[in-house]
Amino acid sequence: MSQRQLHLNAFLLTSGHHVAAWRHPDAQADAGLNFAHFKRLAQTAERGKFDGVFFADGVAVWDYPAEVIGRSGQIGQFEPLTLLSALSTVTEHIGLIATASTTYNEPYHLARKFASIDHLSGGRAGWNLVTSATDAEARNFNREAHLDHAVRYERAREFYNVVTALWDSWDDDAFIRDKQSGQFFDATRLHPTHHKGEHFSVRGPLNIPRPVQGHPVVVQAGSSEAGRELAAQTAEVIFTAQQTLEDAQAFYADVKSRLARYGRTRDALKILPGISPIIGRTEAEAQDKYAGLQALIDPHIGVALLSGQLGFDLSAYPLDGPLPEVPETNGHKSRRALVIDLARRDGLTIRQLALRVASARGHWTVVGTPTAIADQLELWFREGGADGFNVMPPVLPTGLDDFVDLVVPELQRRGLFRTEYQGTTLREHLGLPRPASRHARPQAIAA
């Protein structure tokens, strides 16, 4: 199809993205460890022809009092790469993306795991590269405090370089497996990595053939200055958070403008803002759904979530007072700025801000009919705010069902979204080329 089409990814968070989702009558309360639940969600997203499903990750329990954590509903869930492996066996087309931190992993382990998932799935793996953000995570990995923001990104850049070099350990045609001659692989097509840098020393090669996609798709979610620059250099998809079209347009233009300095085209990076759609067949039904969800929020959980977004504990401040001055953080710098801007722009109290953030953790919440939601998605897509969207259902499974059954057909009717998969790999869904190996031999020039 000649018309430009948007991309859709399903961000699946246990019972849903709303902070009180697990309490909703439609929610699967044990979702985090319920494989049948995730199988159903992945197959629903595949039925909707989504590009991929995505699972976030953190390697610590919230660093808050136990009585607060005990009401959060977000503790106890599968390690995401393990879950991707299982989902690869019950899906055929949809991309499988998961977060893995460059701060608390080693490049060899991660390169091997994602290469394995890419082979298991026939070329559908994606790696969401993050740097982690909390001291709680640091204390699980032999540190008392998180690495400084700048150091995390320096390490992440080197980590990426090592992982992609390891994925190129073998030429695509290295494994001959010729029983007659007895030759299993061609040793001239093997390339040890021999990396020695500031953070890592990795000899290589990787002990698995080159991934089906060449490299699994690399996704990022950082929107700070360092995050934007790393994304422009290395990422193929960005998951981002904006509240207004104007902010989305500014982010989109800024990141796309950085690509040329790395020899990349604007189409080489897809920008997918998060959207949490609350869908009703009428406007009144949608508003009733939203009000019902908001009524389930425990104020202590709302403030704890808000504190985490800001990197600053608000529990000692009055709920109905203004947001105080928030000091700089070594954690999520871009999300901190977004939340503070939201509070200042709309004059929100801590309680009001917590309620707003609890809906989708700082992402864009849209409440309305399928047609109204499709209108908003089309506006952002056509007006330079997005290449597509990271869909964050507030309650699962019903929120994803509603989007697939009601919004996707409207987007398809407008010619904005595929009606069938045209390829088999995540790269093909996203319109991204398969990267050549850095060791590829030059093609002979025809006479």
N, C-alpha and C positions, 0 to 999 in steps of 0.2 A: 504494500500500500504506500502511495506516495505521500499521503498526509502524515505529518509528524504525530506520533502517538506517545502518550505518557506511560510511565512505568509505575507499577504498584508492588509494594512489598508489604507483607503482613508481619508486624512486630508482635510476637506472642509472649505475653507475660502471665504465666500461671492462670489465675482466675480472671484477669483483665487488668487494664491500666489504671482504672480508677482506684484510689487508695482503699476504698471500702468494697471493692468488687467481690471479695470472697464472701461477704455477708449477704449479697443479693440473692433472692430466691432462684434466679436462673443460673447462678454460678456453680461451678464444680469446686467445692471447698477443698478437696484434696488434690487439686489440679497439679501441683508441683511434682508429685510422684505418681501420676496417673498416666501411663503411656497410652491407654485407649483414648484419653482426652486429647493428647497431642497428636495422635494418629488422625483422629477425626478433624482437628483443626487444619493440619497440613493438607489433608485430602480435600477439605472445603476450599482452602486457598487455591489448590490446584484446579479444582472445578471452576473457580473464578478466573483462571488463567493468570494468576499473579506471577510476577517474575520470581519471587522467592519468599521464604519465611525466615524470620530472624529471631535469635535468642540472645538476650543480653546476659551478662554474668558479672559477679563480684565474688571475691574470695575471702569474705568475712561476714559475720553477723553484724547488724547495725550496732554501733557503739553508743547505745542508749540504755537506760534502766530496763531491767527485765520485764517489769510490769507494762512498759510501753511496747517493747518488742513483741511481747506476748499477744498483742492485739493487732499486729500489723498484717498478718496474713501472707507475708512474703518470705517466710523462712521455710526451708525444706523443699528443695527442688533439684532436678537432675543437673549434673554437670553437662554443659551444652554440647560439647563435641561427642560425648557418648550418646546423647539424644539424637544428634544429627545422623550418627551411624545407624541407629535403629530406624529413623524415619526414611533413610535412603532405601530401605527394603520394602516400604509400603507406599512409596510414591514413584512416579515415573518421569515427570517433567520439571517439577518446581525446584527452584534453587534452594540451597540449604546453607544458611549463613549463621555464624556464631561469633561471639566476642571471645577474644583471648588476649590477655595483657602482655605487653612487651616488658613490663616492669617485674613481673613475678613468674616468668617462664624463661626457658632457654631456647634459642633459635632452632637448634637441631630437633628437639622434641616437637616443637610446633610445626616445623616444615614437614616432618614425617607424618604427623597426625592429619594435617589438612590434605597432604598428598594421598593418604590412605582413603579419606572420605571422598576425595575427588574420584578415585578409582572405584570405590564401592558404589557411588551414585552415577557413574557414567559421565562425569564432568559437570557436577552441579554444586560444587563447594564454594563458599565465600568466607573470607576471614575479616571480621571487624577488628581492626587494629586499634587498641586503646592503650593508655599509659597508666590506668588505675588512678585513684584519687584520694584514698583515705589512709590515715594512720592505722586504723583497725586492720586493714589489709597488710600493711607493713609489719605489724606485730605477729602475723602468722608466717612471716618469711624472714626471720632472723634480723629484723630491724625494729627500732623503737619509734622511728618516724619515717614518713613517706619521703621519697626522693624529691628534691626541689623540682619545680615545674620545668625549668630550662634543662636540667639534667635528664629528666624523664624523656623529653622530646629528642635530646641528643642520642640517648640510648635507643629510642624507638626508631630513629632514622637508620642507625647502624643495624639494629635488629632486622628491619625490613630488608636491608641490603644483603644480610647473611641468608635470610630465609629464601629470598628469590634466587640467590646464587645456588643454594642447595637444591631448589626445584630444577635448576639447570644442570644438575650433576651428570645426567645422562642425556645423550641425544635421543630424539624421538624414536629412532630406528636402531637403538643400541642392542635391544634384546632380540636375538635371532632365534633362539630356541630350536636349533636344527638338530633333530635326533640322529639323522644320518651321519652328519659330520662330527657330532659331539660338541659343537660350539653353542654355548648358551647365550653369551653376549660378546659383543665386539669390544675388546679392551681399548681400542683407539677412540671409541665414542664415550669413554668415561672421563669425567673431569672433576678431580678433587678440588675443593673450594680454596684451601690454603688462606683462610682469612685470619688476619691479626690486626685488631683495632683497639680502640680505647676501652671498650666494654666487653668485647668478646674475642676469643681465639678458637676458631673452628676449622679443623682440617678438612672434614668431609671425606668422601662424597656421601650423599644421602643413600640409604640402603633400600630404596624403592624406586621404580622407574619414574620418569618424568610424568607429572600429572596429565590427565586427559585434556585439561584446558591449557596446558603449558604452565600457567600459574593459576591457582584458584583466584577468583575475583577478590580484590583488596578493597575493603570498605573502611571508612573512618567516621568518627562522630565528633571530633574536636572542633570547636569554632573559635577558640582563642587565636591570637595572632600566630603563635607557634603552631597551633593545630591547622590553621588555614594554609600555612606555608608547607607543612608536611603533606597535607592533602593534595596541594597543587603539584607537588613533586612525585607523590607515590600512589594516591588513592584513585580508584576507578568509580566509586560511589561514595557520597557523603550523606549520612543521616544527620539532620540538623534540626534546630528548634527556632522558629520565629512565630511571633504573635500577630503580625500585621503584614499585609502585602508589601508595604513600603520597606519594612525590615528585610523581608525575604528577597525583594529585588536588589537591595543594597548588598546583601550577602552573596547572592548569586553573581552579580556583576563583579564583585571584588574577587571571589575565588576563581571565576572563569578567566579574569584578566591576568591572573598569575601563571596560567598554564604555559603561555608562550615562552617564558624564560626557561622552561624545562623541555622545550621542543615538543610540546603536546598541543593537540587541537582542542577546541572547546567541547567537542563531542566525546573526548576521551574520558570525561568525568561527568557522572550523572549526579545531580543534586536533588535529594528527596527529603523535604521537610516532613516532620511528624504531624499527623492529624489524628485526633481522637473524635470520631463521628458518633453522635448520639442521634439515632435515626427513628423517626416516627412517620407513619403514613399520613399524618396531618401534623401541622406545626404544634397544635395543642398536645398531641400525644408525645411528640419529641420533648417538649418542655416538661411534661409530667414525668417522663423517664429521667430527665436530668435532675429535677427536683427530688425525686425519690432516691437517687444515688447520693446526692449531696446530703440528704437527711441521715444517711448511714455513717457519715464521717465522725469518728471519735476525735474531738478537738486535740487531745494529746498526740494522737498519731499524725494529724494534720500539721501540728507545730513541729513534730520530730522530722517529718518529711521536709518541711520548709527549711528547718535548720540544716539538714543535710545538703539541700540545694545551695544554701548560702555559705556552708562551711563555718557556721557560727551558731552557737546554742541560744535559742530564743526562749527557753522554758522559764526563765526568771522575769520575763517582760510581760506586762498586762496584755491579755488577748485583744482587748478593744482599744489599745493604744497604737500609735503609729510605729512603723518599722524604724528601729534605731539606726544610727550610723553603723554600717557593717564593715569590719576591717577586711583587708585583703586576705585572700585564702591561698593555700598551696594546693587546693583541690580543683573543683570544676570552675574555672575562671569565667568561661563564657556563659554558663548557666547562672552563675551568681549575678553577672551583669544583667542578664535578661530578667531575672526575678526582681532585682532592685528597680530596674527601669519600669517594670509593670506596676510595682507598688507606688512609685513616685508619680507616674503618668496618670494613674486612676485614683490617687489619693486613698489607697487601701489601708485598713488597719491590719494588724497581724492576723486576726481571725479571718478577715475577708481575703487576705492574700493566701493564707493556708488553704482556704476552701477553693480558691481559684487554681492554685498549684496542684492540689490533691486530685483534681479532675484528670490531669494528664501529665503531671510532673514537669510543668513548664511548657509543654507543647500546646499546639493550637487545638482548642476544643470547638467543634462546630455542631450546633444543635439545630435540627431541621428535618425537612422532608427529603426524600432521595433526590428530587429535582433541585431543591435549594442547595444541597451539598454538592451535587454535580456542578452546579453553576459556580460555586466557590472554587472547586478544583480546576475547572476550566479557566476561570479568571486568572488564578495564580500561574497556571501552566502557559497560557497564551501571553501573559503580560510580563514574562521574564522573572518569575519568582521561583520556578521549579521545573525540573524535568520529569517529575512524578512525585509520589508520596509514600511515606512510610506509615501505613495505616495501623493505628493503635486502638483496637476495640476496647471500649471501657469495661465491658463485661464479656466473658467468654463462657460458652461458645456462641451465645445469641448475637453478640455485637458483630462478630465476623459473619455469621449467617445473614444478618440484615444487610451488611455491606455487599456481600456477594450476590444476594438475591434481589436487592432493590437498587443499589447504586451502580454496580458494574453494568447491568443491562442498559441503564441510562447513558453511561459513558460509551458503551458500544454503539448505541443508537446514534450518538453524535459523531461516530468515527474516531473517537479519542483513545480507544483501547481495543486490543486484539480480541478476536472471537475464537481463535485457535492458536496454539503454539506453532511457530514456524521453524523452531530449532529444537535441539535436545539438551543443550548446555546452558548454564546460567549466563555465560558470555553471549551466547546467541540471543537469549531473551533480552538482554540489555543492549544489544547492538554494539558490543565491544569486540575488537579483534583478538584473535589468539596470539599471544606474544611469541615471537621467535626466540629461540635460545640464544644467549649471549655467545655461545660457541658454534652457532650455525655456520656452516660453510657457505661462502658466497655462491649464488647460482650462476651457472655458466651463461654467458651472454650469447644469444643467438647471432649467427653471422648475418 
